[in-house]
Amino acid sequence: MGMTNKQFQGFLRLVIDKLKKALDASQDNVELKELLDIFQSMLEDGD
């Protein structure tokens, strides 16, 4: 059983929110910035 598009977008929004909070605590973390960019682009592609 797969996820609906709406569920997947909700998951992406949750991950993006957590990545932003992690970046607030560790602003120099390049890997977190890259992950945030990837997840944001996935969300934009789905809209």
N, C-alpha and C positions, 0 to 999 in steps of 0.2 A: 504494500500500500504506500503510495507516494504522497508527497506534500502538494497541496494546491498552491497556485501562484501567490495567493493572498497569505498563506501560511509561510511560504518561503520569504516573501517580502518582510513579514513580521520578524522572522528569524534574522534577516539581514539588518533590520533596524535595531534589534536587540544587540547584535554583535557590534554594530557601528557605535552605539551608545557606550558600550563597555570599553571599546577601543579608545574613544574620546576621553573617557574618565581615566584610563590608564595613561594616556598621553599627558593629561594634566599633571599627573604625579611624576612622570618621567619624560619630559619634553624632548630630550636628546635621543630618544630611542628610534633609530632609523627603521628598524624592522616593524615597529608598531605603526609608524607613518605609512610605510609601504602597504601593510595589511589594510589600514584604513582606506587608502586610495583604491585598493582592489575591491573591497567590499562596497564602497560607495559607487564605483563604476558598475558593479554587478546590479546594484539597486537601480541605477539610472537606466541601464539596458533593459531592465524588466518593466519599466514604466511606459 
